[in-house]
Amino acid sequence: MPAVKAETGHRSHASIYNAIRAGLFTKPVQIGERSVGWPSHEVRAINAARIAGKSDDDIRDLVNRLHAKRAELATA
């Protein structure tokens, strides 16, 4: 979580989870019994979209594509 906050500029856990609820950030991946993380390529892709000035709708579409890619990789 600290790395994700530093990379994205979010100041709190709550702001990241609010972005997730709004569809503007990917859901976390379980990496341990009591820990989660985010694939770095997803964080970079979302940051790049924000820097490029993409709209919230564009970012929601990106988040949906990233989630679909996860599902595709899980079944491969």
C-alpha positions, 0 to 999 in steps of 0.5 A, spaced: 500 500 500 505 505 501 508 504 494 501 504 491 500 511 495 507 514 493 506 512 485 499 514 485 499 520 489 493 518 494 494 520 501 490 514 504 488 507 504 481 510 503 482 514 497 484 508 494 478 504 496 474 510 494 477 510 487 476 502 486 468 503 488 468 509 483 471 504 478 477 509 477 482 504 480 483 496 479 481 491 485 487 489 489 490 482 488 490 477 494 498 476 495 497 473 502 493 471 508 492 478 510 495 482 505 493 485 498 497 488 492 496 491 485 500 489 479 505 494 477 503 495 470 496 496 472 498 502 477 503 505 471 497 504 466 492 508 470 497 513 472 499 514 464 492 515 463 491 520 468 497 524 466 494 524 459 488 527 461 483 521 460 476 522 462 474 518 468 469 514 463 476 513 459 479 510 466 473 506 467 474 503 461 481 502 462 480 499 469 475 494 466 480 492 460 485 491 466 480 486 470 478 482 464 486 481 462 487 478 469 481 474 468 484 472 461 491 470 465 487 466 470 484 461 465 490 461 461 
